[in-house]
Structures are given as C-alpha cells and as structure tokens.
C-alpha cells in the first residue's frame, strides 16, 4: 500500500484533464497539519465542471472511473476505488464550503510516512476543521480536538470560515461536547 503512488495516480488524472481541479481532504489532509491519525482511505475533493449532471442533481463520476479502469484500477471497496492499495473516494464539490476549500487549496510537498515526498494539492487547515465541524461524526470531533490541542489551525481564519458558512452553532456544540471554552477570538 503506497499512499505516494496513490496520489501520483490522482495527479495523473488531473494532468490528463480527467479531473479539472482536486485537493486532498479528510484525514489525509489533516496529516499535513497534525500528528498522524489512523485512516484507511484517501478522500479527494474534485471540481464538478466537467462531469455529467442528472436532473436529480446526481453527479456522475464515470470519466474518473473509466480513466482509472484504463490504468488498471477497477477493484472497488465499500469506500471507493482501490488505487495502489488505498481506497480512494472522489468527492464532488457539494457545498459553498467545499467550493471555497477547493479554491483556496494549497500546493504542498506531502510526505507519507516512510516514503519520498510528492507535490500535491491539499485543503487548508481551517477548511479541514470546518468540514469536520460540519460533518460532526465522532471521528471528526476527534480530528478537531487534535487540531486545537496541537495548535495547528489559525483561529482567526477558522472563525471567518465558520461564520461565512453558518457553522458557529455547530462549533459551539463541539466546544460544549468537548468541555472546552470557545477558543475562537472574540469580536
């Protein structure tokens, strides 16, 4: 299982024009900012401009699936398509928060444990945290707590993102549940 090779395949999809823009999100994105946490998949946020949309709003990711199949990746798991041993879940932009996270993603030198670094795109720390707050699953709350404990997110930037996407109420719920005073700057 090589996370680096998996990211190389995603980058190849972008270079071929199969995906317009992408950024690593989820637990693997968090690895860029905080100490490693267990994860078993790679989440990739993708722009949806080139994908077919149905009347129902369903977005078809067939171009990605066909391109991966041509590269020899057609095995599926319950999470996504297996690429170099990693289940990869391609997540189309589905909200204003996702769109902002993708628009403001940064180019990084990602260093998978025990592997050489690779240049890729990753969402910013404040977007990792805001998306986790929005999702609100136990593993997301744990990720937010780690960002705070490790002081790995700019609180002023996080506050702006949370406010602009209507997530202050969910943030306060997280603080209550975690038993912490709200660390966001006042004003």
GILINVEN-V559205 format. One record per backbone hydrogen bond with DSSP energy under -0.5 kcal/mol. NH is the residue of the N-H (numbers start at 1). CO is the residue of the C=O. Records with the same first field share a line. If there is no record, write none. Layout:
NH->CO  CO
This chain:
2->84
3->1
6->2
7->3
8->4
9->5
10->6
11->7
12->8
13->9
14->10
15->11
16->12
17->14
18->13
19->13
23->45
24->121
25->43
28->25
29->25
30->26
31->27
32->28  29
33->30
34->30
42->87
43->25  41
44->89
45->23
46->91
47->21
51->48
54->58
57->54
60->52  58
61->59
64->61
65->61
66->62
67->63
68->64
69->65
70->66
71->67
72->69
73->68
74->72
77->80
81->88
82->75
83->81  86
86->83
87->40
88->81
89->42
90->88
91->44  89
92->90
93->46
99->95
100->96
101->97
102->98
103->99
104->100
105->102
106->122
108->120
110->108  118
112->110
115->112
118->110
120->108
122->106
123->24
127->124
128->124
129->125
130->126
131->127
132->128
133->129
134->130
135->131
136->132
140->137
141->137
142->138
143->139
144->140
145->141
146->142
147->143
148->144
149->145
150->146
151->148
152->147
155->153
158->154
159->155
160->156
161->157
162->158
163->159
164->160
165->161
166->163
167->162
171->167
172->168
173->169
174->170
175->171
176->172
177->173
178->174
179->175  176
180->175
